[in-house]
Amino acid sequence: MAITSFDGENEFLSNFFESSVEYEGLTFKTNEHAFQAAKVLNIRTRIEFQILTPGQAKRKGRKVLLRSDWENVKDSIMENLVRIKFTTNEDLKRKLLNTDEEELIEGNNWHDTYWGICNGKGKNKLGKILMKVREELKG
């Protein structure tokens, strides 16, 4: 079995799911906010992400001048944020563990073939990170 969409009862798997996360001294409403803010090193610019909706944060993240090491650090930043989200919230931790051994696929229709899968193609990096963190939590 697989979970192929992070909405409905599985919305908690989405980076847009509201669950505050502290990242490098700032608190963000969602992992999406924190991830997009991490694209820049300027603290003032990062703070600007805090008041946005997740969608606005994603759009703003597409327009910022990326930090020079972004391509080298984005995967580890995402992994750290997912780990924070599911280790600091017992309810979300329980829900993630309750997905048992199901494959987690961030299926989408917005053509994200890096973090997810669209039209059967993609690396599904977010799904793989979620499954890795789930295994760690089983400890």
FENFENKA-V226124 format. One record per residue. N is the residue number from 1. SS is DSSP state (H for helix, E for strand, C for the rest). NEAR is the number of other ideal C-beta (glycine too) atoms within 12 Angstrom. Layout:
n = {N N}
ss = {SS SS}
near = {NEAR NEAR}
This chain:
n = {1 2 3 4 5 6 7 8 9 10 11 12 13 14 15 16 17 18 19 20 21 22 23 24 25 26 27 28 29 30 31 32 33 34 35 36 37 38 39 40 41 42 43 44 45 46 47 48 49 50 51 52 53 54 55 56 57 58 59 60 61 62 63 64 65 66 67 68 69 70 71 72 73 74 75 76 77 78 79 80 81 82 83 84 85 86 87 88 89 90 91 92 93 94 95 96 97 98 99 100 101 102 103 104 105 106 107 108 109 110 111 112 113 114 115 116 117 118 119 120 121 122 123 124 125 126 127 128 129 130 131 132 133 134 135 136 137 138 139}
ss = {C E E C C C C H H H H H H C C C C C C C E E E C C E E E C C H H H H H H H C C C C C H H H H H H H C C C C H H H H H H H H H H C C C C C C H H H H H H H H H H H H H H H H H H C C H H H H H H H H C C C C C E E C C E C C C C C C C C C E E C C E C C C H H H H H H H H H H H H H H C}
near = {10 19 32 24 21 34 17 12 14 25 19 31 39 33 40 31 30 20 34 21 35 22 32 20 12 23 21 35 30 36 45 38 39 38 41 39 40 37 33 29 18 16 16 13 24 30 18 23 37 29 17 25 19 29 19 21 33 28 15 26 31 13 16 23 14 20 20 11 15 21 13 11 19 24 23 19 31 35 26 26 36 46 27 30 42 37 23 21 24 14 15 33 26 15 26 35 24 20 30 16 14 19 20 37 32 37 30 27 15 17 14 24 21 23 35 33 30 21 13 12 15 24 18 29 28 38 36 25 36 42 30 24 31 31 19 18 25 16 9}
